[in-house]
Amino acid sequence: MLAEPLVISIVLLAVAVALGYFVFASFWFGAGYQPTPRRSALTMLRLAELSPKDTLYDLGAGTGALVFRAARIYRARVVGVEVEPIRVLALKLRRRFGGPTDRVTIRWGNLFDLDFTEATVVATFLWPAAMERLRPKLEAQLREGARVVSHCHPVPGWTVATRDRATDVYLYRWPEAAPGRRSVPSLGVVEEPERSPHDQHP
Ligand SMILES: C[S@@+](CC[C@H](N)C(=O)[O-])C[C@H]1O[C@@H](n2cnc3c(N)ncnc32)[C@H](O)[C@@H]1O
């Protein structure tokens, strides 16, 4: 008789703690969570034309909606970076028990401190303010030929190569996405000067 209210109390307490942590994590790490739906994740990987030659950086990897599909279906090398520790633990457990361990690297940290110059594909599902902050970093670090795929939120100011409206996925190609801005690894982003008519060759 007494067991029933006790079980209900424990379940309610567990739900309250989980919700409390979710809200706390959103404020503390500035990192709200919403997994990419399966269809959108598959569209992101398809539009990015992922192949075993690619190195994909998933910036804000969550619990791995993209990471493990990219490594298993496309056999790409994948680096997932995530700031929130419970999600990092989930990612590491998935990697440890489901693999593939040789192609997946999980990093616990802030994506804004990350060097992703080796990435051939960058994937994001971040809030608009984070996309705004990320743009100059992308421009400084992306190598020629790299692709950026984003779910829900575009890269502000960039020209989209393809947009899949059904799944809300944006594809960008670098440097075509932002002509006139080129990245020089040691200097960061360099604005290309406007050419005057005198500069033109005949
Ligand atoms: C909307 S969720 C998307 C999760 C995942 N990409 C997916 O598709 O399921 C955004 C994720 O980015 C992470 N995140 C937000 N800001 C971050 C930062 N500065 N550094 C690392 N991860 C971050 C959040 O913790 C969250 O897990």
The ligand as an SDF file (V2000), in Angstrom:
LIG
                    3D

 27 29  0  0  0  0  0  0  0  0999 V2000
   20.0780   21.8920  -31.1740 C   0  0  0  0  0  0  0  0  0  0  0  0
   21.2570   20.7860  -30.4200 S   0  0  0  0  0  0  0  0  0  0  0  0
   21.7330   19.7750  -31.8100 C   0  0  0  0  0  0  0  0  0  0  0  0
   22.4070   18.5010  -31.3730 C   0  0  0  0  0  0  0  0  0  0  0  0
   22.9550   17.5990  -32.4710 C   0  0  0  0  0  0  0  0  0  0  0  0
   23.7290   18.3100  -33.4720 N   0  0  0  0  0  0  0  0  0  0  0  0
   21.8880   16.7990  -33.1370 C   0  0  0  0  0  0  0  0  0  0  0  0
   21.7650   16.9700  -34.3180 O   0  0  0  0  0  0  0  0  0  0  0  0
   21.1900   16.0370  -32.5220 O   0  0  0  0  0  0  0  0  0  0  0  0
   22.6810   21.8800  -30.2220 C   0  0  0  0  0  0  0  0  0  0  0  0
   23.8070   21.2370  -29.4780 C   0  0  0  0  0  0  0  0  0  0  0  0
   24.9200   22.1070  -29.5430 O   0  0  0  0  0  0  0  0  0  0  0  0
   25.5640   22.1020  -28.2870 C   0  0  0  0  0  0  0  0  0  0  0  0
   26.2830   23.3700  -28.1450 N   0  0  0  0  0  0  0  0  0  0  0  0
   25.7560   24.6270  -28.0700 C   0  0  0  0  0  0  0  0  0  0  0  0
   26.7220   25.5500  -27.9510 N   0  0  0  0  0  0  0  0  0  0  0  0
   27.8950   24.8700  -27.9350 C   0  0  0  0  0  0  0  0  0  0  0  0
   29.2620   25.2680  -27.8140 C   0  0  0  0  0  0  0  0  0  0  0  0
   29.6070   26.5550  -27.6940 N   0  0  0  0  0  0  0  0  0  0  0  0
   30.2180   24.3260  -27.8590 N   0  0  0  0  0  0  0  0  0  0  0  0
   29.8780   23.0060  -27.9940 C   0  0  0  0  0  0  0  0  0  0  0  0
   28.6020   22.5630  -28.1020 N   0  0  0  0  0  0  0  0  0  0  0  0
   27.6160   23.4780  -28.0660 C   0  0  0  0  0  0  0  0  0  0  0  0
   24.4210   21.9400  -27.2850 C   0  0  0  0  0  0  0  0  0  0  0  0
   24.8570   21.4490  -26.0550 O   0  0  0  0  0  0  0  0  0  0  0  0
   23.4960   20.9670  -28.0280 C   0  0  0  0  0  0  0  0  0  0  0  0
   23.7820   19.6440  -27.6900 O   0  0  0  0  0  0  0  0  0  0  0  0
  1  2  1  0
  2  3  1  0
  2 10  1  0
  3  4  1  0
  4  5  1  0
  5  6  1  0
  5  7  1  0
  7  8  2  0
  7  9  1  0
 10 11  1  0
 11 12  1  0
 11 26  1  0
 12 13  1  0
 13 14  1  0
 13 24  1  0
 14 15  1  0
 14 23  1  0
 15 16  2  0
 16 17  1  0
 17 18  1  0
 17 23  2  0
 18 19  1  0
 18 20  2  0
 20 21  1  0
 21 22  2  0
 22 23  1  0
 24 25  1  0
 24 26  1  0
 26 27  1  0
M  CHG  2   2   1   9  -1
M  END
$$$$
